[in-house]
C-alpha cells in the first residue's frame, strides 16, 4: 500500500497543490485545515508522515507537534514543518519541538518530495523498497509477484494487498476494521467478515503441506504477520 501523508494546512491553494503533487508521486493524502481536524484524522488512522503548517487557527503547528511527540502512538511519525518563518531562531525552535525537517514557504515541490522520500526511507524502509522478504516468503512490489521458497504464489489483487499490508509490520496486530481501511479503503463499505474470507484465501495460497503459516490469528483482536516466522524484519531485495 502507498504511504499515507497527513497534510495539515489551512491555506486552501497550498493544500490543493500538495495533494495534487503528492498523489502524483503515488502517496495517499489526507488533509486537515485545523488542529482539531488533524486530531480526528489521527484517531481514524495513523499516517506514515505529517506535513504540518506552523501557523494554524486555534492550535499552532508548534503546539500540535509538541503534543504528538508526547504521545506514544504518534511519537515516531516523521513531521515536516511548513512555514513562512525562515529565520534561524525559528527553524531551531521548530526542530527543538520535535519536527524532523523544516521547509520554508514558498517551497520547491521537487525538493519537498525528495525530503519526504528521505524521511520515509529512514523511518520505515518498507514503504519505499521495491520488495519485501520474510523467511522464505518474498513479495515484489514492482512485478506484483509473490514467491515462497522455489514456487510462485498466485494471489488475487485483494489477497496481494492484504499480504503486503501485513508484511510491512511483522508482529503488529490489525483489527478487521483497520485492515478494511488499510486494504480496501475507508470510502468503501465492506462487511468486516469479508476480511476473514480473504485471509482464508491468502492462507490457502501461501501454505502447502507442512509449511509454517506466517499469518497469526489473535482471538478477539484481529490478524498479524507472525514476527517469529523469520528472525529478521522485512528487508529490501537487491
C-alpha positions in Angstrom: 0.0 0.0 0.0 1.2 3.5 -0.7 2.5 5.6 2.2 -0.2 7.9 3.8 0.7 11.6 4.3 -1.4 13.8 6.5 -1.3 17.4 5.3 -2.3 19.9 8.0 -2.6 23.2 6.1 -5.2 26.0 6.4 -4.4 27.7 3.1 -6.6 26.0 0.5 -4.4 26.7 -2.5 -1.3 25.2 -0.8 -3.3 22.2 0.4 -4.6 21.6 -3.2 -1.1 22.0 -4.6 0.3 19.5 -2.1 -2.4 16.9 -2.6 -2.1 17.0 -6.4 1.7 16.6 -6.4 1.9 14.0 -3.6 -0.8 11.9 -5.2 1.1 12.1 -8.5 4.1 10.7 -6.6 1.9 7.7 -5.5 1.2 8.8 -2.0 -2.2 8.6 -0.3 -3.1 12.1 1.0 -5.4 13.1 3.9 -5.9 16.8 4.5 -6.9 18.8 7.6 -7.3 22.6 7.9 -7.2 22.9 11.7 -5.6 21.1 14.6 -9.0 19.7 15.6 -9.4 18.1 12.2 -5.9 16.8 12.3 -6.5 15.2 15.7 -9.6 13.4 14.3 -7.7 12.2 11.3 -5.0 10.7 13.6 -7.7 8.9 15.6 -9.1 7.3 12.4 -5.7 6.2 11.1 -2.1 7.0 11.8 -0.3 8.4 8.8 3.3 7.5 7.7 4.3 11.1 7.7 2.8 14.5 8.6 3.3 17.8 6.7 2.4 20.4 9.4 1.9 24.2 8.9 3.3 26.3 11.6 0.6 29.0 11.6 -2.8 27.3 12.1 -6.0 28.8 13.6 -6.7 28.0 17.3 -3.9 25.5 17.8 -0.5 26.3 16.3 1.6 23.7 14.4 4.3 24.0 17.1 1.8 23.1 19.8 0.5 20.2 17.8 4.0 18.9 17.2 4.8 19.1 20.9 1.6 17.1 21.8 2.1 14.4 19.2 5.7 13.9 20.3 4.5 13.4 23.8 2.0 10.6 22.8 3.4 7.1 22.4 1.4 6.3 19.3 2.5 9.4 17.4 5.9 10.0 18.8 7.8 8.3 15.9 5.8 9.6 13.0 8.0 11.9 10.8 6.9 15.5 10.8 7.9 18.2 8.3 7.1 21.8 9.4 5.9 24.1 6.7 6.2 27.8 7.5 6.9 31.3 6.2 9.3 31.8 9.1 12.8 31.5 7.7 14.9 32.9 10.5 17.4 30.6 12.0 15.9 31.0 15.5 12.5 29.9 14.3 14.0 26.9 12.5 15.8 25.9 15.6 12.6 26.2 17.6 10.7 24.0 15.2 13.3 21.3 15.2 13.7 21.5 19.0 9.9 20.9 19.4 10.3 17.6 17.6 9.9 18.3 13.9 12.2 16.1 11.7 12.6 18.7 9.0 11.7 22.3 8.3 10.6 23.7 4.9 10.2 27.5 4.3 7.4 28.8 2.1 7.4 29.3 -0.8 8.9 25.9 -1.3 10.1 23.8 -4.2 7.8 20.8 -4.7 10.5 18.5 -6.0 12.7 19.4 -3.0 9.8 18.7 -0.6 9.0 15.4 -2.2 12.7 14.4 -2.0 12.7 15.3 1.7 9.6 13.2 2.2 11.2 10.2 0.5 14.3 10.6 2.6 12.4 10.7 5.8 10.2 7.7 4.9 13.4 5.7 4.0 14.8 6.3 7.5 11.5 5.9 9.4 10.1 2.8 7.5 12.2 1.5 4.6 9.4 -1.0 3.7 7.3 1.9 2.4 9.9 2.7 -0.3 11.7 -0.6 -1.0 10.8 -2.5 -4.2 10.4 -5.8 -2.4 9.7 -7.4 1.0 11.3 -10.7 2.1 10.5 -12.5 5.4 11.9 -16.0 5.8 11.2 -17.9 2.5 8.3 -15.6 1.5 9.1 -12.8 -0.9 6.8 -10.1 -2.3 8.0 -8.0 -5.2 6.1 -4.6 -5.4 7.4 -3.8 -8.9 6.2 -7.0 -10.6 3.4 -7.9 -8.1 4.8 -11.4 -7.9 4.9 -13.4 -4.7 7.2 -16.4 -4.2 7.6 -18.9 -1.4 10.9 -20.8 -1.5 11.1 -22.0 -5.1 7.5 -21.8 -6.1 5.3 -18.9 -7.4 2.3 -18.0 -5.3 -0.7 -16.9 -7.3 -2.8 -14.3 -5.5 -5.8 -12.2 -6.4 -5.4 -8.4 -6.1 -7.1 -8.2 -2.7 -5.0 -11.1 -1.2 -1.9 -9.5 -2.6 -2.7 -6.1 -1.0 -3.6 -7.9 2.3 -0.3 -9.8 2.4 1.7 -6.6 1.6 -0.1 -4.7 4.3 0.6 -7.4 6.9 4.3 -7.9 5.9 5.1 -4.3 6.4 4.9 -4.6 10.1 5.5 -8.2 11.4 4.1 -8.7 14.8 1.7 -5.8 14.7 -1.9 -6.9 15.2 -4.5 -5.3 13.0 -8.2 -5.4 13.7 -10.6 -6.3 10.9 -11.7 -2.6 10.8 -8.1 -1.5 10.4 -7.5 -4.0 7.6 -10.6 -2.8 5.8 -9.5 0.8 6.0 -5.9 0.0 5.0 -6.5 -2.5 2.2 -10.0 -1.7 0.9 -10.0 2.0 1.8 -12.3 3.9 4.2 -14.6 5.1 1.4 -15.7 1.6 0.6 -18.4 -0.3 2.6 -17.4 -3.9 3.1 -18.6 -6.2 5.9 -15.9 -7.0 8.5 -16.3 -10.8 7.9 -15.1 -10.2 4.4 -11.6 -9.9 5.9 -11.9 -13.5 7.2 -12.8 -14.8 3.8 -9.7 -13.2 2.2 -7.4 -14.2 5.0 -8.6 -17.8 4.4 -7.9 -17.5 0.6 -4.4 -16.0 1.4 -3.5 -18.8 3.7 -4.6 -21.5 1.2 -2.4 -19.8 -1.5 0.8 -19.4 0.5 0.8 -22.6 2.6 1.4 -26.0 1.2 1.7 -29.3 3.1 3.6 -28.7 6.3 4.5 -25.1 5.5 4.5 -22.8 8.6 1.6 -20.4 8.5 3.0 -16.8 8.7 -0.4 -15.3 9.5 -1.4 -15.3 13.1 -5.0 -15.1 14.3 -5.3 -13.1 17.5 -8.6 -14.0 19.1 -10.8 -11.0 19.8 -8.3 -8.7 18.2 -7.5 -9.5 14.5 -4.6 -10.7 12.5 -0.8 -10.2 12.3 2.1 -11.4 10.2 3.9 -13.6 12.8 7.2 -12.0 13.8 8.5 -15.4 14.7 8.2 -16.5 11.1 11.8 -15.3 10.5 14.5 -13.9 12.7 14.8 -10.7 10.7 12.4 -8.0 9.8 11.5 -7.4 6.1 14.5 -6.2 4.0 14.9 -4.8 0.6 15.7 -7.4 -2.1 18.6 -6.5 -4.3 
